[in-house]
Amino acid sequence: MNEVVAYTDGACKGNPGPGGWGVLLRSGTNVKELYGGEPGTTNNRMELTAVIQALSALKRPCAITLYVDSQYVLKGITEWLPGWKAKGWRTAGKTPVKNVELWQQLDELVRGGGHRIDWQWVRGHNGDPGNERADVLANMGVEVALGRRAPLDK
């Protein structure tokens, strides 16, 4: 299995408002950067989208260390998801899970991708170079959402 390190981040100007997501992928000496945005979204949606985009960019099963600065994403995928699924995508308070379509997409990528994922939390805006770059990329995604930057040509 290829070893990959990924940093993901989301950004939003207003919540809701225009938002962006950013991904930094490293495998050996190879580096790939991705970003994108949406005109009307939330920070949590952009955090989730960043992780979905990171996993979607991997073309074969990998051993991935995935760094997020979002407790929402980290706890959602490592703690809350099994309970949500068991309760028909409802929270412990019996309300519908927010961003359910993104959680379902992420769940499918995690279960069906064949990846070995090591989920790691990193404090945002605290000097970690990978996280800082993912933040820059997410803000570039906001610029795409605002029409100030051309979309990334994948």
C-alpha positions in Angstrom: 0.0 0.0 0.0 1.2 3.5 -0.9 1.7 5.7 2.2 -0.1 9.0 2.0 -0.2 12.0 4.3 -3.2 14.3 3.9 -4.1 17.6 5.4 -7.7 18.9 4.9 -9.4 22.1 5.9 -12.5 24.1 5.3 -13.2 27.8 5.4 -16.3 29.9 5.3 -16.8 33.7 5.2 -19.9 34.0 7.2 -21.6 30.8 8.4 -23.5 30.3 6.2 -21.8 32.1 3.4 -19.2 31.5 0.6 -16.9 28.7 1.6 -14.0 26.7 0.4 -12.2 23.5 1.0 -8.5 22.6 0.7 -6.5 19.4 0.5 -2.7 18.8 0.7 -1.7 15.2 -0.3 1.9 13.9 0.1 3.2 10.5 -1.0 7.0 10.2 -0.9 8.2 13.2 -3.0 4.9 13.6 -4.8 2.7 16.5 -3.6 -0.9 17.3 -4.9 -2.9 20.3 -3.9 -6.7 20.5 -4.4 -9.2 23.2 -3.6 -12.7 24.3 -4.5 -15.6 26.2 -3.1 -19.4 26.8 -3.0 -21.2 30.2 -2.9 -23.6 29.3 0.0 -22.4 26.8 2.5 -21.2 26.3 6.1 -17.8 25.6 7.6 -18.8 22.1 8.7 -19.9 21.3 5.1 -16.5 22.5 3.8 -14.6 20.5 6.4 -16.4 17.4 5.4 -16.1 18.1 1.6 -12.3 18.5 2.1 -12.0 15.0 3.5 -14.3 13.6 0.8 -12.2 15.2 -1.9 -8.9 13.9 -0.3 -10.2 10.3 -0.3 -11.8 10.6 -3.7 -8.4 11.7 -5.2 -6.8 8.4 -4.2 -7.0 6.0 -7.1 -6.1 2.8 -5.3 -6.1 1.7 -1.6 -3.6 3.5 0.5 -2.3 3.7 4.0 -3.3 7.3 4.8 -2.6 9.5 7.8 -5.4 12.1 7.5 -5.0 15.3 9.5 -8.1 17.4 10.3 -8.5 20.4 12.5 -12.3 19.9 12.8 -13.5 18.1 15.9 -16.9 17.8 14.1 -15.3 15.7 11.4 -13.0 13.7 13.7 -15.7 12.8 16.2 -18.3 12.3 13.6 -16.2 9.7 11.7 -14.6 8.0 14.7 -17.3 8.2 17.4 -20.8 9.3 16.2 -21.2 7.6 12.8 -22.1 4.0 14.0 -24.8 5.4 16.3 -26.2 7.6 13.6 -26.5 4.7 11.2 -28.0 2.5 13.8 -30.7 5.1 14.5 -31.5 5.7 10.8 -29.3 8.8 10.5 -30.7 10.4 13.6 -28.7 11.9 16.5 -28.9 10.8 20.1 -31.5 13.6 20.5 -33.6 11.9 17.7 -33.1 14.8 15.3 -31.9 14.3 11.7 -28.1 14.3 11.3 -27.0 17.5 9.7 -25.1 17.2 6.4 -26.3 13.6 6.1 -25.6 13.3 2.4 -22.0 14.3 3.0 -21.7 11.9 6.0 -23.1 9.1 3.8 -20.7 9.9 1.0 -17.7 9.9 3.5 -18.9 6.7 5.0 -19.0 5.0 1.6 -15.5 6.2 0.8 -14.1 5.0 4.1 -15.9 1.6 3.9 -15.5 1.0 0.2 -12.1 2.6 -0.6 -9.9 -0.2 0.8 -7.8 2.4 2.6 -6.2 2.0 6.0 -6.9 5.4 7.6 -5.2 6.8 10.7 -7.4 9.8 11.7 -5.4 12.6 13.4 -6.5 15.9 14.9 -4.2 18.9 14.6 -4.9 22.3 16.2 -5.8 24.8 13.4 -3.9 28.0 13.0 -1.1 26.8 15.3 1.9 26.7 12.9 1.7 23.1 11.6 2.9 23.5 8.0 0.6 21.0 6.5 -2.5 22.4 8.2 -1.4 25.9 7.3 -1.1 25.0 3.7 -4.5 23.3 3.7 -6.0 26.5 5.2 -4.4 28.6 2.4 -5.9 26.2 -0.2 -9.4 26.3 1.5 -9.2 30.1 1.3 -8.3 29.8 -2.4 -11.5 27.8 -2.6 -13.5 30.7 -1.1 -12.0 32.9 -3.8 -13.4 30.4 -6.4 -16.8 30.6 -4.8 -16.7 34.4 -4.9 -15.7 34.3 -8.6 -12.3 35.9 -7.9 -10.2 32.9 -8.8 -10.6 30.3 -11.6 -11.4 26.8 -10.4 -8.5 24.4 -10.1 -8.1 22.3 -13.3 -8.0 18.8 -12.0 
